[in-house]
């Protein structure tokens, strides 16, 4: 294949979507609500977004979105439906792949099935700019596999000792299992910026001391009664009060997420270009 043919192939290739996972060491930290509202905010600025619920047995993204779903991720995993057939439209820019009627029991022998699910998300999801994945809480083999496949993992914690401890435990486990995993901290329900910075400083010191590596702080979300109102209304936060501080923080989070994903994509492209140039140089020598 000459240079011109290679360029044509690269130009015609569809760009795979970026994968962002929201993970947590324990339940009750608001991870699912953040995932839904972050997806809604990214969609609001023109990104085509897919929100995937991988809390297979206790998924609630379809409830948060107030949409009725007859099928979803189980049918996609089983291969009964394509991604396009399994998703449910929430808005013109936002779809969800819900966990409805899943009741999945995990076995080690099933791991290749879930590896194929992740591969198919990228392969069949090329119409999306961004895929946001809402995980189940804690550690599982499937959740770990999805985290490793994600471009960025947002580790959600709240200002509680148990949440901070469990988040550190999850970060430690992921880093010791795969040192190249990309994790960022997202601190939810803080009373002030100072509280968020204090929690992060403590997390950073412990992680650096015992793991020799610490995650970056992606951002923080303030405690706000707006969450209760939006849950009761089954509406995104922006539909209740688009000018609220919490919505503005989510807007900033979405912007920072896009910036970091672009940097990752740019870095991968540079590495791929170097490899392609090397391969073409070798081909020229052989010719």
Rosetta blueprint (number, residue, H / E / L):
1 X L
2 X L
3 X H
4 X H
5 X H
6 X H
7 X H
8 X H
9 X H
10 X H
11 X H
12 X H
13 X L
14 X L
15 X L
16 X L
17 X L
18 X E
19 X E
20 X E
21 X E
22 X E
23 X E
24 X L
25 X L
26 X L
27 X L
28 X L
29 X L
30 X L
31 X H
32 X H
33 X H
34 X H
35 X H
36 X H
37 X H
38 X H
39 X H
40 X H
41 X H
42 X H
43 X H
44 X H
45 X L
46 X L
47 X L
48 X L
49 X E
50 X E
51 X E
52 X E
53 X E
54 X L
55 X L
56 X L
57 X L
58 X L
59 X L
60 X L
61 X H
62 X H
63 X H
64 X H
65 X L
66 X L
67 X L
68 X L
69 X L
70 X L
71 X L
72 X L
73 X H
74 X H
75 X H
76 X H
77 X H
78 X H
79 X L
80 X L
81 X L
82 X L
83 X H
84 X H
85 X H
86 X H
87 X L
88 X E
89 X E
90 X E
91 X E
92 X L
93 X L
94 X E
95 X E
96 X E
97 X E
98 X L
99 X L
100 X L
101 X L
102 X L
103 X L
104 X L
105 X L
106 X L
107 X L
108 X H
109 X H
110 X H
111 X H
112 X H
113 X H
114 X H
115 X H
116 X H
117 X H
118 X H
119 X H
120 X H
121 X H
122 X H
123 X H
124 X H
125 X L
126 X L
127 X L
128 X L
129 X L
130 X E
131 X E
132 X E
133 X E
134 X E
135 X L
136 X L
137 X L
138 X L
139 X L
140 X L
141 X H
142 X H
143 X H
144 X H
145 X H
146 X H
147 X H
148 X H
149 X H
150 X L
151 X L
152 X E
153 X E
154 X E
155 X E
156 X E
157 X E
158 X E
159 X L
160 X L
161 X H
162 X H
163 X H
164 X H
165 X H
166 X H
167 X H
168 X H
169 X H
170 X H
171 X H
172 X H
173 X H
174 X H
175 X H
176 X H
177 X H
178 X L
179 X L
180 X L
181 X L
182 X L
183 X E
184 X E
185 X E
186 X E
187 X E
188 X E
189 X E
190 X E
191 X L
192 X L
193 X H
194 X H
195 X H
196 X H
197 X H
198 X H
199 X H
200 X H
201 X H
202 X H
203 X H
204 X H
205 X H
206 X H
207 X H
208 X H
209 X H
210 X H
211 X H
212 X L
213 X L
214 X L
215 X L
216 X E
217 X E
218 X E
219 X E
220 X E
221 X E
222 X E
223 X L
224 X L
225 X L
226 X H
227 X H
228 X H
229 X H
230 X H
231 X H
232 X H
233 X H
234 X L
235 X L
236 X L
237 X H
238 X H
239 X H
240 X H
241 X L
242 X L
243 X L
244 X L
245 X H
246 X H
247 X H
248 X H
249 X H
250 X H
251 X H
252 X H
253 X H
254 X H
255 X H
256 X H
257 X H
258 X H
259 X H
260 X H
261 X H
262 X H
263 X H
264 X H
265 X H
266 X H
267 X H
268 X H
269 X H
270 X H
271 X H
272 X H
273 X H
274 X H
275 X H
276 X H
277 X H
278 X H
279 X H
280 X H
281 X H
282 X H
283 X H
284 X H
285 X H
286 X H
287 X L
